[in-house]
Every structure is written in structure tokens, then in C-alpha cells.
Amino acid sequence: MTLDRDARDVIIAGVCGFPKSHARLFRDLALVEVQETFYRPVAVERAMRWRERAPPDFMFAVRASQFITHDATSATYRRSGLDLEKVQKGHYGLFMDTSEVWAGWTQTADVSKAVRARAIVFQTPATFGPTPENLRNLYAFFEKTTGGPWSLVWEPRAPWPSYIVEKVCTDLGLVHCVDPFAGESVTIGGAYFRLHGSPPGERMYSYTYTDGDLTRLRDTAIEYDDAFVVFNNVTMYEDALRFRGIAGDTRAA
């Protein structure tokens, strides 16, 4: 399965969110992974304006709503816009079959359609491990959401055994997202890498990648048919620009 449906053997460099102005990112990079959609619903009209202002060949990915992946006890819900004192426990996250989870999917899918997203990224928290219940929920959810015009990307933060991740991704047609400095993707074809600064740095986010790091990253990425490489550290914009130069990043034709 490839992420870039229009070209093969390319490396696409981008950033998480909008660390610089929209105009600057649209001019200098090839990809933005929208982050706001994770925390709270985003108006489709805003998403449409992003698409209209970006060059035709600019690519978007969308981070799936935390209402799908994280339960309401997560600290990230402080940015959700919900009245947390009124939130019903056990109704949000963990891919449960609830109206709240499916509302999160509808919101995510609507924005993804508006920006013509190449990928939707589902990041599951460290508390979401390979339990029978979690696996049942994963399968039930993705069996209802496959077949869209985007690739579905899964970034598990808990220590899932690689053979289970491989089976889940194979069965459900998911792309396994990893930080390539921390682990290896179990899926083939297209790769989706999210880089958080640690490793190789000592702390998450507060690391600037060296030219040696970026060369190593390029050598990993070229093993795939195509690779989305998304930086999520304090110098993400600068690092993504340098990586484009090292990797010879191209936009889709």
C-alpha cells in the first residue's frame, strides 16, 4: 500500500501543525499534518480555506480526533472544548462503539475530505495496549472506516508486540507509523514516520536533528516505495527544510 497515490519512490517532508505562517509552509514544504483536529472539532469551512490557499500539489494529513483514540481521563481533553465535569465516562476513546466516538470520526473525515488528505493518523496512547477488548474495538472500528480516498495510519504508543501490530495492519489495511529512530515499521510499501526528537535526543521535542541524523533518516526512508516524514520537534520547520535538501524531496506530479 502506498501513501502517495500519484508517484512512487519519493520522500515527502513535512511538519506537525503550523509552526510558521500558512503561506510560508505552503511555499517551503510539501506536507502538513493537521494537529488541531486531534484536540477539538475543526470547522469544515476553515479546512476548505487551507486547501484553497495551498498549492494544488501540497499535501495534507489529518490527525484523528482524540474522541476516537483517547478516553476522557487523558490530559489532552483539557483542550477539547468539552465541559469535562459533564462528560460521561466510558463514552469517549478506545475505538468504542459509541455516538461520541463516531462523532469524532465524522468530524475527522469531514476535515480530511475538505483538505483532500492523503492520510489520517490515529495515535493511540500508552494506556492503549494489546488487550482482547482493545483488539475487538480496533477491528470493529476500522472494518467500518476502510475504503476512503486516504491511507489510514496507526501510531501505537504502547509496547505492542510487532507480530500483533503486523497482523492488525495486514488485516485492516493500515500503515504502521513509527519514529524510525525508535523502531521499525512492520508494514511495507508506503511509510509514515513521525519524529518527536527523542531518540536520538534525550528529551521529547527539544532536540534539533543533526545532518548525520537526517542522512540516516534518508537512508531508511528510501527503502520504501514512498515515505511521509513528519517532524514534531521544536525546530521542526528548520529540520524539515534541511531534510528536504538531503533527501531530494519532491512533490507529487
N, C-alpha and C positions, 0 to 999 in steps of 0.2 A: 504494500500500500504506500503510495506517495502522497506527500503533503502538497507539493506544488504540482497542480494538475496540468500545467502548460509547458513545463520544461523539466529536464532531468539533469542530474549531475551538477546541481547548483547548491550554493550555500547562501542562505538569506540571513543577514544580521539585523537584529532589532533590539528594542528595549521594552521593559515592562512599564506601562503607563506613559505619561507625558512629562518627562523631566525637563524638557525645553519647550519652547513655543511650538504650536502645531505646525506653523509654517516652516520652522527650522527643521523639525523632524521629517516632515514630508519632503523637504528638499534634500536632506543629507543621508537619510536612511531608507530602508526598504520595507520595514515592518514595525508595527506597534502592537503589543499585546495589551488590550484594554483591561485595566485593573478595576475601575470603579464598579463594573458590573458584579464583581465579587461581593462588594460590601453592601450595595443598595441598588434598587432598580434605576435604570437609566432610561430617560425618555427616548423613544424611537426617533423623534424629530432631531434631537441632539446628535444621535448616531448618524442620521442621514446627512447632517451638515458636515460631520467628519469625513464621510465618504465623498461628498461633493467637493470639499476643499483639497482632498488628497489627489495626487496624480493618478491617472487611470491604472497604472501598473503597481501602485503602492498596495501593500498587503496589510490586512488586519487579522489578528487573532483575538479571541474574546475569552476572558477568564470566567468560568461558570459561577453562578450565584452560590454564595455560602449557604443559602437556604436549601440547596441540594446536598451539599457535602458536609457541612459542619452543624453540629447541634447547637441549640441556643445558649448553652453554657459557655461557648467559646468567647474569648475576649474580643474577637473581631466583631461581635454583634453590637459592641458599643458604637460602631459606625454604621449600623444598619438602618437607622431612622425609625426603628420599631420602639414602642413603649415596652421595655423589657419586663416591667412589672406585670404586664398583661399577656405576655407571650405564653402560650400553652406549651409546657414542657413535653418533649416527646413527639412534637409535631414537625420539627424542623431538622433537616440534615439527614446524613447517613443513608441517602438514597431511598428513604422510606416512601411507601405508597400513601402519601397524604396530600391534601389540597395545597398545603404550604410548599411542599417540595415541588409539586407540579407547577405551581405559580412561579417558582424560581426558574424552572426550566422554560416556561413560556416567555418570561422576561429575557432570559439569556438568548433564546432562539430568535426572538424578535429583533434584538440588537444585532445579533450575528447576521441576520438577513439584511438589515439596513446597511451594514458596512461591508457586506459580501465577504464575510470572514472565511479564511482558509482553514481555520482550526478553532475548536472550542476546547479549552483546557480545564480539566476537572482536577483540582488539587485536593487530595484528601488529607486530613490532619493526622498527627502522630498517634492519636487515640483510635483511629480507624484501622484496626488490624484485621488479619485474615480469619475472622470467626465465621462459623456457619451462617449466622444471621446476616452479617455484612455481605458475605458472598451471595446469599439469596437476594438481598436488596440490590446489589450491583447488577446481577443478571436480569432481574425483573425490570430495572430501570432502563438499562441500555438495550434490552430487547425491544423496547418501545420507542427508542430515540435514534436508532441507527438508520442509515439511508438518506441522510441530509446532504446538502451540497458542500459540506465541510468535513474535515477529519476530526474525529473525537480523540482527544489526548488525555491520558491519565497519568498524574504525578502522585504516586503514593508516598507519603512522608513516614509512615510506619514501616518497620522492617519486615516486609513481606518476603517469604521465600521466592526466589527467582522462578522456580518451576510453576508456582501458583500464578504469579504475575503473567508468565508466558501463556499459560492456559487461558486465563481470563482474557488477555488481549487477543489471542488467536480466536477464541470462541466468539468474542463480541466485536471484533474488528477495530480494536483500539490501538493507538500508538502509545508506547510506553515512554513517558517523559522522565528524563533523569538530568542531574547535573553531572556531566561527563568527568569532572574531577573527583566525583564521589562514587560513581557507579557506572554500570554499563547497561544500555538499553537491551531488552530481551526481544524486541521486535526488529524486523528487517525492512528494507525498502526506504521509507522516509523516517527521519529522526526529528525529534523535537527536544532541544536542550534548553534548560533554564539554569542560569548561572547566578549563584547567590553570594559569591565571594569567599565562602568557606566550605570545603577546601578550594584552593591551596592556602588561603589566608586563615588566620587564627580565629577571626570573628566573622559572623554573617554580615554581609552587606558593606562592611567598612574596608574592603580590600580593592586595590587597583591592580588589574592583571598586568603582568609583565609581557614584553614581546615574546619571551620564551614560552610563557603560558599560552599565549594566543597562537603561536606556531604549533604547539602541541594540540591545541583545540582544533585547528585547521586539519591537522593530520588525522584526527579522529573523525571529523565531520565528512571528509572526502571519502570515507569508507561506505557512505550511504548514497542512495540514488539522489536524494536531496535532503537538506538539513536546515531546519529553522534553529537559529542560535540566538537566544533572547537573554540579554543581560539584565540583572536585577540587583545591582550593587550601587554604591554611592557615586561612582564615576561611570555609570552605565553608558551614557551617551558617548563620552570620550573613548571608552573601551570598545564600544561597538564600531565607532568610526575607524579606530586603528585596526580592528579585526577585519573590517571590510577591505582595507588595504592589503593585509596579509593574506586573506583568503581569496581575494579576487571576486567578491560577492557580486552577483548580477541579479537584476530584476527579471521577472518572467516576461517572455515575449508576448 
